[in-house]
Amino acid sequence: MTRRKPEQQVRRAGETRQSLLRAGEQVFSERGYHEASVSAICQYAGLANGTFYRHFENKEEIFAVLVEQLQWAMRERIERAADGAGSCQVALTRACRSVLSYAEEESALYRVGRSAESMKMGIHRQFRANLADALREILSAGIRAGELRPVDPNIAAYALLGIIEFTVMRYVLWEPGSLDERVLETLDSLILRGFDSGREPTHVPREATEAPPRLSSNGAGELHGGEATRQALLAAAERLFGQAGFYQTPISGITYVASVAQGTFYLYFPSKVAVFVELVREINRQFRLDEQAALAGLVDRREIERVGFRTFFRFIDAHRSAYRILREAELVDPETGRWYYERLARGYMRGLHGGMDRGEIRALALEPLAYALLGVGHSVALWGQSDGAEAVITESMVAALLDVLERGVAADPS
């Protein structure tokens, strides 16, 4: 019998590995990391389970390899955009467009990378830091060349990353094929010129109110009977989901922390997903109340943006557990996650439309602008948060972010 040549063995092993990676991409994309399994990946690839372990140690390893592939492919797109661009302004907008295009082309792989947010943050932080680093290189080169304003390159890089992430979420993942030139031109304009029309304000601006109080569910001890039990379960779920995440939190843990019998849980919530959804809706309600209180009496949309961003960052600093729940919402229950952001975006669009009518905000497409600004807040919040540490989103950072958003990064042509 003829022995197979070593190079043939290597080639076939490489093909098998790639087959597993393609299968993993599809399974993780469709089911998410926590619902995927090695057996499902092997079944999709048409391979025996034992074959998997010749190439990957476990499910986490193949997932990490896929996220790393996405990371370097997107970084390469950013770096290639800068080659031969002619100017750093062109390089920057071309880089953002190129990454958006790649997300459209490889939407399944992008979903895998996005789902890393529901896991331990190490993978996701590294993924975002690598892309932000590539964007920061373009920004820093442009600042040195005088083509871009002397903005904070770290803040600007994570703001750009947030714009990309939420644009993909809205126009690629939610509604494939809707990422058109109108959306892209809006992003180009926001990145380079900001949203401020330059019109003089008609009144003296003021600062945001103090940090908002804790979520109302934490006041469950003031209630009585069934409502007190329900609020105790919500408070326990918020605490545990925030600490360990949805998938790592068992119902028994929630009832233990709430000091009730496990069967009591089902008198108030039919499932763990149901209590999660209720928390998302409560967080949305509480944030909107805090925001309304902070913005009361403000008219100029630019001042509303300044106070609104400061209020948002104070809110997530006060409610870190709640913010992790929001980060997982789109993955745990896609319908609820989409509801949360669509609700915020609708209100945002109404406010921006009024600002445009009054001449305070430049004329830009409303929906892309709203999602871009939501993405900026989300991205900078993730960057600023560090598990178990004090908040690092300082007032100077917020001021630098608002400077980028209001005026853009392009140097004044004059």
N, C-alpha and C positions, 0 to 999 in steps of 0.2 A: 504494500500500500504506500502511495506517495505521501510523504509528510507535507503538511501545509507550510509554506514559506513564512518566516517570521513577519515579513512586511504585510502579508495577507492577513495574518492574525491581528496585527496592529490596526490595519484598515478596518477590518470587520468589528473589532472592539470599539473603534471610534464611531462607526456607523450605529452600533447598538447604543452607545452612550448618547448620540445625537437623537436617536429615536426615543429614548427615555426622556430626554430634555424636551422634545416637542410634545410628547404625551403629557409631561408634567405641566408644561405651559398651558395646555388646554384644560386639564383637570383643575389646576389651581385657579385659572381664570373663571371657570364655570362654577366651581364650588367654594372657592376661597381656601386658605391654608388649613383652617381648622376642620373643615368638612372633607377635605381630600384625604386619600390614603394611598399607601404604597401599592396595594392590590388594585385600586382603581387606575393608577398610572400604568401598571403593567398590563392590565386588561386593555386599556386604550392603545398601548404600544404593541399588543399582541405577543407579549413575552411572559415567560414564567416569573413568578415572584423572586425565585432564587437568583435570576439574572440581574435583578435590580441591585442586589447587595454586592455584586462584583464591581459595580461602578460608583455606588453611593452608599454611605454608611447608614443613612436614614432619610426620612422625609424632609427634615430640616436642612440637610446638606444640599439636596437637589433644589430646594426652594431658594437657598442662599446663592447657589450658582446661577439660577435664572435671574435673580435680582441684580447680581453682579454683571451679568451679560447686558441687561437693560441699562444699567448705570454707565458702562463703558461705551455702549452704542450711542447713548444720548450725549455723553460727553464728547465723543468723536464728532457728532453732528455740530455741536457748539464750536469746537476747535476748527473744524473745516470751514465753518461759516466766516471765520475771521480771515482765512487765507484769501488774499486777492480781493478783499472787500473794497479797498480804496479808501475807506474812512471807518473810524470806530463806530460812528453812528449807524452806518450801513451794516457793519459787522454785528452790532447788537441786535438790530431788528431782524437781520437775516438769521442769526442764531436762534432767536425765539421762534421764528417761523419754521425753521428746520426741525426743531425739537417737536413742535406741534404736528408737523407733517409726519415725523417718525411715529409719534403716538397714534396717528391715524392708520399708518401702514401696519403697525405691530400692536394693535389695540389689545389683543389677548395677553401679550407679554407685558404691556403697560399695566393691565389690570393686576397682574401678579405683583409687580412692583408697588402698586398702590395698596394692595392688601397687606404689605409689610407693616403698614402703620398700625395694624391691630395686634402685632406681635410685640416682643420686647423691642424697645425703641432703638437698640444698637444698630440693627440692620438698616432701619429706615433713616436714622440720623446720618449714618455713613453715606447712604445713597444720596440724600439731599445735600450733604456737605460737599461731596465730590462735584455735583452739578453746579452748586453755588460757587465753588472754587473756579470752575471754568468760566462762568459768567463774570466773576470778579476780575479775572485776568483781562478780559476785554474792557471792563469799566476802568480799571487802573491804567491801562495803556491809553485809553481815551482821555483820561484826566491829565496824564503826563503830557500828552500831545496838545492839550488845550482844546480838543474837540468836544469834550464833555465837561460839565461843571464840576467843581471840586466837591462832589457829594461823598457821603460815607459809602465806600464800595461794598462793605459787608451788608449794610442795610439795603442798598440798592439791589445787590445780587439776590438776597432772599425775597425782596419784593417782586423781582422779575420771576423768580421760581414760583411764587404764589400765583402770579398772573397766569403762568403756563399751566399750573396744576388745575386751577379752577376753570380755565378755558377748555382744557381737555375733558374735565368732568362734565361740563355742560354741553359742549358741542361735539364731542367724540364718543364718550361713554353713554350719555343719556340719549342723545339724538345723533347717531352716526350719519355723517354726510352733511351736517349743517355748518361745518366750519368753513365759511365762505370769505370772500375778499373784504366784505363789509366788516366782519369781525376782526380780521387781521389788520385792516387799516386803523380801526379804533385802537387796537393794542399798540400799534406803531406810534400813533399820535400821543397816547397816554404815556408811553415810555419816554418819548423824546421831549414832549412839551407839557406834560402834566394836565390836570383838569382845570386849573385856575384861569379864568378869563382875563385876569389882570385888572378888572374893574375895582375901583376904590370901595371899601366897605362903607355902609351908610350908618353904622353904629359902632360903639366901642366893644370889642370882643371880651369875653370873660372865660375863666378857666372852668374845667369840669368840677363836679361835686366830689365829695369824698368817696372812698371805695364803698361799693354796695354791701349790704348785709349778706349773711349766709342764706342759702336756699330755705324756703319756708318749711320744707320737709324736716329740717333739723329742729324745728320747734314742736315736734310731735308730742313731747311731754306735757304741753299745755292743753292737749285735747283729751277726750274721754271716750271710752267704749271702743266700738269698731273702728272709728276714724283714727283714734290714737294708734291702734294696732296696724292699720293700713299705712299710716305715716311712719311708724317704726320700721316696717318692712321696706318702705321706699328709702328711708335714711340708711338702713343697713345695706341695701342694694347699691345705693350711690357710693357708699364708702368702699365696698368690696370691688365693684366694677371699676372704680377709680384706681384702686391699688393694684389689682391683679388682672383686670380685663374681664370682659363678658365670658369668654370661653373657659377661663380658668376658675370661674366662680360657680360653685354648686349651690343649688337651692338650700341644701342643708346648712351651708355657711351663712346664707342670708338669715335663715330662721334662728340660727344660733346667736348671731349678733343682735337680732331683734328680740331675743329672749321669748320666743314663742315656739310651739310645737310645729314640726315640719308640715303636718297636715293642715295647719292653720293657713299656710301660704296660699293654698288653693281655694280658700274661701274668698280671697281678695283678687288673686291673679291666676288665670288659667295656665300660665307657663312663665318660664324665665324671660322669654322674649317680651311677653306682655308687660312685665314690670320694667324692663329696659325701655320699651316704647313710652311708657308713662313717664319715666324719668326724662327722656328727651323732650317731651311736650312740656313738662314742668320747668326744665331748664330754659326752654324757649320763652315760656311765659314770664319767668323771673327776669331774664335778660331784657326782654322788651319793656317790662315795667321799670327796671333800673335805667334803661336808656331813655325812656320817655321822661323820667324825672330829671335826668341830667340835661336833656335838651330843651326842657320847658322854657319858653320865652325866646328861644333863638330863632333868627330869621335867615341870616346869610348862610347859604349852604356850605361855604368854605369853613365857617366857624362851626357849623354842625358836624362837619367831617372831623375837625380837630378835636372837638369835645367827644364825639362818638368813638374815635379810635382810642382816646385815653380811657374812656369808660369801659370799652371792650377789654383792654389789657388789664385794667383794675379788676374787672369781673372775673376773668380767668385766673388771675393771681389769687383771688379770694375763693375760687371754686375749682381748684385743680382737678379734683376727682370728677367733677361734672364735665370738665373739658375733655378728659379722656373718653368719657361716654360719648360725647359728640363726635370725637374722632372715629370711634368705632361704629357709629350709627349706620353709615352707608353700607358697611360690611355685614353687620348683624341683621339688619332689616332694611334692605335697599329702599323700599317704599317710604319708610319713615325718614331715612337719611335724606332722600330727595325732597320730601315734604319740608323738612327743616330748612334747607337752603333755598328752596323755591319761595317759601314764606318770607324769609329775610330779603331775598332778591326783589320780590314784588314791592315791598315797602321801600326798599332802597331806590328802586326805579322811580317811584312816585316823588320821592324827595329830590332826586337828581333832576327830574323833569322840571320841577318848580325852580330849582337853581338855574337851569338853562333859560327858562322863560324870563327870569329876572336879570339875566346877563352875568351871573356870578360864575357859572360853570361853562366851559367851552362846549360848543355843539358837537357831541359825540354820540354814537349809537348807544342807547340807554342800557340794553340788556348786557352786552359785552362789558361795558364799563362797570355795571353793578357787580357782575361776577368777578371781574378782575380785582376790584377793591375788596370784595369779600375774601378772595384768595390771598391778597396781600396780608390782611389781618391774620388769617389762619397760618400762613407761612412764617411770619415774624413771631407769632405766638409759639409755634413749635420750636423755632430756633432759640427763643428766649427762655423756654422752660427747660428745667433740668430736674429730673426726678430726685426728690429728697433734698433739694437745695433751695436757697432763697431765690426770689425772682431776679432776673438780670435784665428785664426790660425797663431801663431807666428813662427818666424824663428826657435826657439828651438823645437817647435812641429814638424815642417817639417824635421828638422835634426833627431829627434827621430824616425819619421816614416821611413825615408830613411835607418836608421840603422836597423830597423826591417826587411825591405824588402830586403836589400842587404845581411844581415848576418843571418836572421832568428832569432828564439828565443831560440834554443837549446844551452845549454852550450857546450863549446869546450870539446870533449872527453878527451883531454890530461890534 
